[in-house]
Structures are given as structure tokens and as C-alpha cells.
Amino acid sequence: MLQISDTSLASWLDATSRSLLRAGPSVPDMLDRATLIRGRLHSLPEILAGDESRADVLFALCAVFDDEFPCPEPESLLQEVTSAFQVVAGLSWSDDEFDERSHILSRLAFTAWRLCLVSRSYAELKVWRDRCADFVLALDAVPDFTAIGFAHGSSEVNWRFLSDPTILLATTVMFERKRNSECTEVATNAVAACDWLRARLDDASAVEAWFLVGELCVSSAVALKHLGRLDDSAAWLMDARTCYGKLPKPAIHFARSDVVELALLNERHDFHPILSRIQDLKRIFLDDGAWFEYEATRLLEANALKGANRLPEAIEVLSAMVNGDAATTNPTSHCLAAINLAEMRMAEGSYDEASRCFASAATAVAKVNVPLCTAQFYGSFAECLRDQGLIPEAIGAYTASIFAFESAAMRRNAAYIRVLLAETLFAVGRDQEAVAEIATALPTIREARLFKEAIAVTRMLTDAVRRRTGDRPALIQLHEQLKALRLDNND
Amino acid sequence: MASRARREQPSEAVAARVRLPMGEPELDEFYRRVFLPLVRRASWKHGLSKDDARDIVQDAFVVALGKLDAAGNPKAWLVQVVDHLSINHLRKVARRAQLSARWGLRDIESEDGRSTPEILGDN
């Protein structure tokens, strides 16, 4: 690999200061050449073999494809772009100091993505989107930029990067990939990127740009949901729908934002609207071949069935997920399904089956490496240990679950597990520790208005006060605070 | 731009080509593997003419001289300098075009340039 240093720059500038350097073939010449070879894409390797202007020709080809927009015949152009992508991907490319091959491939993938957005399924759109993103995110400068974060980057830096549509697309993908595991970062930076982009668009802007704003809105909504900011999350979903409404085929994208909206209802324990809408959404995803979204929707369905106390149906859906293709199409949903199934099997007394499910879930958790899955796993496992009377082990598992939720800034979930931990601690007479857990969870319970948890805690504290154990003044103080919270809710 | 005064007219570009001194393989390699790729970036990513792109890259080298961190990622940094200078150049051209339009002047400097592609700009 060629080293660039001050010495090499100084030598270069010294040697070239009196020279008029060739800048390579002119842009118009290359555009003409690209137009000519467009009809012979399969012969490109032979045409470009040993040609010094190969990179220029291929960049020109990308520009020629871009000039076709708005495209009256997206299908034929998509075929051409696909051919070009395959040919370029197969070319051997030495001395590529500045990742020009990746640049060209990302531009071709971006063009194919644009065409799929108006003419193909969401599944195909995602394939091209991911190809573009993978090439862009592997480029040297882009990870440096994304590491700064949009909220902290200057407007100048944001403009320099985000004005490149391939980087913008890759950024939305990056947020989508991170929104379930690094929700604090996504909630900050996706919101900032969304605001930045939206301020630069108007009704005449391209549908692709509006679509990307919609994607940023959904990622913001998902991250905010994990952080317990459910109202903010709902507002971002409304914005996403507005953006998707500008697309020629918005149904699949409306469905994707609807799933997040139903997940919000699930957080609010409002299960019936979920169950009445979920079959339609599953059908939309099935028809489109959007398997990832289909599995996520099935998981939501199972959770809603469980919440609505329709346990056999929930077990049926979860079993189908665990034993089906979800492990490959949506590993995170598969993992969460295995955890839920294990917990439900344990609750119905099928201990052998539950053990098998937990073993399978443990493998899946290690594989996906998503904090949400780790936290859920420990939380469910703790419940089972407690039900079997293995209290010290259960307390350890609850603590691990709280740690995992808090490391992902999922304070709402962490507060819920703290309440379960407090209940366990009270049960074994460790009242002071229980009170400490409740005191830690209380600000989140109040802020996120977790009324079910508040009621449970009030009951626990009432019992503890009656038993006259532990730190009595602390118990009474907490009890009063929780009673006030419940009264707020009744108001 | 420091090197703009030296720029040849487009019609002269082919005739006035000056090769790097042969027998200096390192410089030749630098030309092929660093200079030309950066010229292509400024040209195809930012829509500059090759002549403008060449000047931008030479300016970027001047800016980078003495500031390169060999332990970091000097290539990524150089790319950013080229992008930055290219965007500034485009802004300057746009401002000049605005002024020319306001005063009814003919903008002879930008007549050889390619217009900037704006992928997200129109539907």
C-alpha cells in the first residue's frame, strides 16, 4: 500500500510546481465513451482490460445512468444497472488507494435502489440499499464522520457528507441497524440528521429524499420507544407516514411504520387494536416477500396474544417462529421468540420443553449480541428461577437483566425488572435492598407513568409496612409517593 | 486558487500535456495512485471539470503539507480536504454566476465547466 506523507507531498509539489499536469481524460469524452459502451456491458471486462481510463469510464457510466432520471422505463434501466454492477464487482482492481471500486459500486447500487423504490418490492429495495450501504460504510472517511454524530458535527461537515446521496442512504441504514442496540445514540443523531435533511426539502424535492427522511423518522421513533418516550415516538411515526405518503407505492412503508405504532400500543398494554390490525400487516409483508418485517410482526402478534391472555395462540405463533425460518430471516425476532416461548412453557409447567427453549435462546442471544435480547433473556430466566425457588440465582439473573437494559439506556424496561427484583427481595426478607431497588426505579416509574408497576410496588410496600420490617420511615415515604402517583393517574 | 493562473485553456489541454519526468518511478506512481484518483473524485463526485479538479487537488496538497498525520489516516484526510475545497469552489462559482446574472455579464470562466449534478434536487 502506498504511503502518503509530508515528504512525499513535498517531493511531489516540488517536482510539479513548474509542470502543467495532465488531469486525465475529459469528462465529455468519457461521457461519450460510456454512452457508446452502454449497449455492450457484458463485454466491459474485455473493453476495459489494460485501459488507463477505466475508472473514468465507469464513473461516467454511473453519471450516464443518473442522467436517465426521472426514468420512464425503470425496468430496462434496472437491468442495465444490475449488469453493470455485476461486471464491476467481478473486475480485479489493483492499486485502489482511494476505494474507487467501492465508490463506483455504491453509486450503481444507489441507482438500482432508486429504481426499485418506484418499481420493485421492498425486499429487492433492501438488497440494493444494503449493498450501497455496505460499500459506503467501508470507505475510510465515512466511519470517521458517523463517529462524530450529526448532533455534534458542524453544519459544514454534515453538509459535506450528507449532500452525497449514497452516504445519506448508508446513514439511514446505519441507524436502522443500531436502533435496537444503541438507542440513545440513534435517538440523538437520527433526530438531528432528520431535522437537517427535512429543513432542506420542499414539495418539489425528490421522492427518494422524502423516503430517507421517513426512514430516519422511523429509526428515531424506534429508538425513542426503547427509551420510554412513547409520545415522542408516536409523533415521529406520524412524520414518517407523511414522508412515505409522497411515494408512488407507499403501502409497504405505511405497514412498516404501523408495526412500530402497534409496538407502542403493546408498551401501553393496549392489545386489542394490535390483534385487529396485525393480520393485514402480515399479509402485506408476506405478499412483498419482506420476511424480516413479517417475523417482527409475528413476534408482536405473540406478545399481544400473551398480553390479552390468549396463551395457547401465543405459544402457537412463538413455536412456529422458533421452529421456522426466523433464525435466518430475522435473528433478533427469533431470539426474542425463543425467550418468550421458554418463559411461557415454564409458566405452564412444561419444564423440559422450557429448558430446551432456554438453551436454544441462550445460543441465539450469544449469536445476535443485541442488549435487548440479553436483557430479556436474563429477565425471563430470572422469573423461572424464582418460580422454582432458586432465589439467589434469580436475584443474580435479575441484576444482569437490569444491567443489560441500562447499558442500552432502556430505563423503562430496567425499572420494570427492578420492581420484579424488589418483589423477590421482599419475599426473602431482604427489605432494605428491595426498598433501594424501588427508590432507584421510582423516578422512571413516575416519568414514564408505569402505573401497573406503581400499583405492584404500592402493594409490596403496604405488605412490608404491615410486617413492620426494614427501614420503616423509608418504606412509608415510598408508599406515600406511589399512592400520589396512582391518584395522578386516576385524575 | 493558487494554481489557477497557470491553467491552460481546454483547447490547449491535449497539446500542452507535460509528462512527469521519467526515471522517477515514485513520482509516476504518486501521479497514478494518488493524484489522478483525487482528480477523478473532485470531477465525478463534485461535478468539476478536469482542469478545475486538477487545481483543487494541487491546492489540497499544499493545504495538507505539514499537517498530515502519518499515524492517522492521511488518505481519508486528504479526501476530506479535496471534498472541502471542491464544495468551496462550487460555492464560489455559484456566487459568481449570481453576480454575473445580476449585472448581465458573460461568465467566460465557467463556460467550459460541467454543471453540477444534483441527484436529490429534482424529482
Interface residues (C-beta under 8 A of the other chain):
Chain A: L2 Q3 I4 S5 D6 S8 L9 A10 S11 W12 L13 A15 T16 S19 L20 L21 R22 A23 G24 P25 S26 V27 P28 A55 D56 F59 A60 C62 A63 D66 D67 F69 P70 D95 E97 F98 E100 H103 D140 A141 D144 W159 R160 S163 D164 P165 L168 A204 S205 A206 V207 E208 A209
Chain B: R6 E8 P10 A13 A16 R17 V18 R19 L20 P21 E24 E26 L27 E29 F30 Y31 R32 R33 V34 F35 L36 P37 L38 V39 R40 R41 S43 W44 K45 S49 K50 D51 A53 R54 Q58 F61 V62 A64 L65 G66 L68 A70 N73 P74 K75 A76 L78 V79 Q80 D83 H84 I87 R114 P117 I119 L120 G121 D122 N123
